[in-house]
Amino acid sequence: MVKLSEEGLRIMADLAQRYGVSQDAVMALLRAVMEGNGTMAQFDHPELGGSGQWMQGGMTMVGDMFNYGLKSKVDGLCTELSNLLANQQSSVFMPAETESRTQVGQQQGEYGQVSLFVPGGRGDASHWWPSDLGVPASTGSQNNIRYAYFPASRRLAVEINGHISVYDTQDHQIGGVSQQQGTDASLTFTSQYGLVQIANLPIVSVDGAAPQQAPAPAQPGPVSPRSPAVEGPESDIFAKIERLAELRQKGILSEEEFAAKKAELLGRL
C-alpha cells in the first residue's frame, strides 16, 4: 500500500491539476510505474482511455488509439512520475536498479529532491518469481497476469492464476509484454525481431518443476514393409503438440491458437 507524505500529496494534486485529470488517475499511474520499476507501466483507468501501456523512451498505448492528446498526457505523466521515483533519497526500487537509474535521477525536474513517501509506508514489492532468478529488469501486471523479465539470465517469469511458468528468452531482447484482448491469457512480446508469441519460447519450469518430457522413442528393430521404423522428427512433432496442449490447459494459449499451431505441426508429417 502506497502512503504518500504531505509533500507527495501536494505533488500528486499539482500533477492532476496540470494534466487535467483526477488525483485517482495520477495515483493509478504512480502505482503502475512503481510496479514497472520506473521504466514501464501497465494501467487501466477510465480517465486514461481504459487499459494501456507506457514504456520509457518507447511507445505509449491507450484504449483510444487515435487520441494523440491522451497519449501525450499519459506519456508526460508517466515520465514525470518516473523521474520523481528516481529522485527518492531512499530507493523505491530494488538495489540492482539503483545504478541503472542514476542518470535519470540526476535530472531532478521542477520538484527537486523531495520525499514522496511516508518512511516505511511504501511496503515491499511482492517477489512472486523464483528466487534463483535474482532481480528483474522490468515487471508488470494486467488482469490476472504478472510477469518479470531477467535479461542477465535470459528468463521470463509469467504468473497466471497462481501458476508460475519460466521461459528461456534465448537471444531476444524483450522491450514489452502485452496480453491479447479477450478472456484467454495469450501473451505476446516485442524484441529486436518484432512481435513474438510467448508460446514459441522454450519452457524452463512450471511451478518450480521441469516440464514433463515426452518418452524417448524405442530403438527401432529390423524394418519390414508392414512395420516402419519410428522416426525422430515425427516424435519431436508429437512432443511439441503435447507441450502446446499443456499451454492451452494453463490458459496461455487460446483454443484457436492451439488448433492453428497443431495443424501446422501435423502438416510437417
Stockholm file with secondary structure:
# STOCKHOLM 1.0

chainA/1-269         MVKLSEEGLRIMADLAQRYGVSQDAVMALLRAVMEGNGTMAQFDHPELGGSGQWMQGGMTMVGDMFNYGLKSKVDGLCTELSNLLANQQSSVFMPAETESRTQVGQQQGEYGQVSLFVPGGRGDASHWWPSDLGVPASTGSQNNIRYAYFPASRRLAVEINGHISVYDTQDHQIGGVSQQQGTDASLTFTSQYGLVQIANLPIVSVDGAAPQQAPAPAQPGPVSPRSPAVEGPESDIFAKIERLAELRQKGILSEEEFAAKKAELLGRL
#=GR chainA/1-269 SS CCCBCHHHHHHHHHHHHHHTCCHHHHHHHHHHHHHTTTTEEEEEEGGGTEEEEEETTSCEECSSTTCHHHHHHHHHHHHHHHHHHHTCSSCSSCHHHHHHTHHHHTCCCTTCSCCCBCTTCSCCCCCCSCGGGCCCSEEEEETTEEEEEETTTTEEEEEETTEEEEEECTTCCCCEEEECSSSSCCEEEEETTEEEEGGGSCEEEETTBCCCCCCCCCCCCCCBTTBCCCCHHHHHHHHHHHHHHHHHHTTSSCHHHHHHHHHHHHTTC
#=GC SS_cons         CCCBCHHHHHHHHHHHHHHTCCHHHHHHHHHHHHHTTTTEEEEEEGGGTEEEEEETTSCEECSSTTCHHHHHHHHHHHHHHHHHHHTCSSCSSCHHHHHHTHHHHTCCCTTCSCCCBCTTCSCCCCCCSCGGGCCCSEEEEETTEEEEEETTTTEEEEEETTEEEEEECTTCCCCEEEECSSSSCCEEEEETTEEEEGGGSCEEEETTBCCCCCCCCCCCCCCBTTBCCCCHHHHHHHHHHHHHHHHHHTTSSCHHHHHHHHHHHHTTC
//
